[in-house]
Amino acid sequence: MSILSLILFYLLYPSFFITVIFPGAIFALILLLLMIWFERKAAAFVQMRYGPLYASKRLGGALQLIADAIKYAISEIIIPNGVNPTLYALAPMLLITFAFIPIAVIPVSRIPISGSILSKYFLAFYDPDIKSGLYVGYFVPFNLLLALGLASSYSVFVLLTAWVTNNRFALIGAVREAFLSVSYDVLIVMSALALALEYHTLDIAKIVQSGIPGFIANPIAGVVFFIGVIMGTSRFPFEIVEADTEVVMGPYTEYTGLLYVITMGASYIGTYSFALLYSDLFLGGWAPFSGLPGAVWMTFKAVLVLAFSVFLRSVYGRYRIDQAIRGSWKYVLPAALASIILGLVVGWLWIR
Amino acid sequence: MSSRPSEITISAEGMEVEIIPVEGEINVGPQHPGSGHMRIYVKVNGDIIEDVDMDVGYVHRAVEKLSEIRTYMQIIPLVERPAILDSINMNLGYIMAVEKIMGVEVPERAQYLRSFAAEVNRIASHLYGTGILAIFLGHSTGYMWGFGDREVWVEILQALTGARLTNSYIIPGGVRRDLTPTIKEMTLKAIAYQRKRMAEWRRIFLNNPNIRDRLENVGVMSKENAIKWGAAGPNLRGSGVNYDVRKAEPYAAYDKLDFEVQVYKEGDGYARTLVRFGEIEQSLNMLEQIIKEIPEGPILADRFFKMIPPARVKKWWDGMRRVVFPGYFASFRPPKGEAITRVEASRGELVYYVVSDGSATPYRLRMITPSYRSIYVFKQLCKGSRYPDLVSIYGSLDYFPPEADR
């Protein structure tokens, strides 16, 4: 084995490639900038303006976001009096980490036994459920459960961020997040449970490999899951936790400079990791491709979901916290229950 | 943040846990995205507002005191400053009071032009208010649309008066510039554009379920309360009181114009927003009527027009349809007397009380602005509502701090 193929072996090794390069950290960072650019451009299109333009006219102002990122990165970080500096700096990092971690366990593609550049990892990432290799950062047979569990820990760190900054607006934001997290976690878990019952598995790969996208098999669950995601990651119309005219910036009120960018990025990354999950569960994931093209196809669908959820900003305002909670328990929860029943019926009659 | 009297501290084995009571105070402003130029001291119990203290006065400009040392013409730009986006109406009320003291007859064409400018200004101001309401509710499209559509009307004001915001268009005895065919054409185009946009506004803002949820049954003001608390303008009409100064005590050309007073009886934030939208549509109708019916003639009272030197009349009035100030305006002394006038500004009834002691400056100028009257309404409406509704009520009242502080 030559040195070149050795490098290639370690570079494409799923645990490294997925988490660090694609669709993980590096891609997520580029996507984060592109998504904020898209959000601003799409909103500008609706709102009869240009949006970012002058930083690079030929690229439609895409470099504006890089300029913004540099500006934020080198601006001063002001640590308020009376806070614990260590926790103050640590909280946003934990936040973005836990927004990101689910990507490690979400299957990105299938590894065919031969013919792909990834085929050499076939045995190391063998998934007995689909009788094929699985291109995933860390393989566990119950990866649906693990991904949801990791994703739901995100709100704990929102609370931590608010708590360490000792600000009244932050505390209100934290309380709102605490109320909301109960509501949206239930929705997300129930709609995922509906799919698990429907496909008789807790392995995301098996859901994808069944060949029937979850949205066709169970559209109610698809809608409920999406509502849960935009609620959970503070997208409009549920941008309640960081409602700027009400609670300034919610839990992130006291953050400045780079730490603020991290908190802001965390919510996008959170949406992105949910979007990857959504792409797998409801939009057919990598099927019918496999190997790297499958990963690109699956990520592309996730990016569409992410783009749609950030586009909602130009259509909706924000709901009140009590309206959001009432809506989620009164209207969406029955829908989630219906999706479970639908999942049971369809799983019993159609999907084996 | 500094004092928390009812705070409980639990300490166990060196670990201290602070429990913040559900009752507390929040300082909204003066540096807060949802406060405007004031501090709102909110006492909350959980999510419910128990009481609100308005700490106003951050943009106080002492307009009333300053006008005691300014000549009558210098006061025109001064009274506009409190509400620059409603400057025609601010200007109009003051000039009407001065004219009452002096006993000036205003020519017909100038009356129509005053109504024209006032209605253009009303549309612009209502769009501004809607934009602010939209961003308070997090609806950025409404915000941008409000400011974008307002631009069209500000451009017309610019073409007519020469200034975008502080127009100083109305002078004792008439107006400064005439309506030219170009401006007529611009206005007709703008009317067509705005009519088309109103349908789009309804689709994305008024009929948006999210916006309706935020405004309906929020800040409900009954008819009795609206009268008792002294609400003015669209806020009053949103509570079912049919009162509009333009109908009750017509000034300018409003007695000759055909329009309906917008009244909604619900009294909530949504009704107030609907009143504003209805008024924009009425203003569009009125502008059409004015363009159609405006009579020919002078735009300045004869008594002042004769004072302008003939050479200047030839150059400015015959050539450009503008009037230049006669030297008399530099420091005229109206006779002793006092006058009170009311106009329907964009945010409601605007009252001017001017006392002249025969000198070149008024003895006293009192202005009661509609936003000033909204302060108490705002305070009362917030009681018992939810904390997120603070901004919803604020926006739906179209409360404008500089106008209230004067």
Interface residues (C-beta under 8 A of the other chain):
Chain A: A43 V46 Q47 M48 R49 N167 R168 F169 L171 I172 F236 P237 E239 A243 D244 T245 E246 V248 R313 S314 V315 Y316 G317 R318 Y319 R320 I321 D322 Q323
Chain B: M1 I20 G24 I26 H32 P33 G34 D47 A134 I135 F136 L137 G138 H139 S140 T141 G142 Y143 M144 W145 G148 I204 N208 N210 I211 D213 R214 R386 Y387 P388 D389 L390 V391
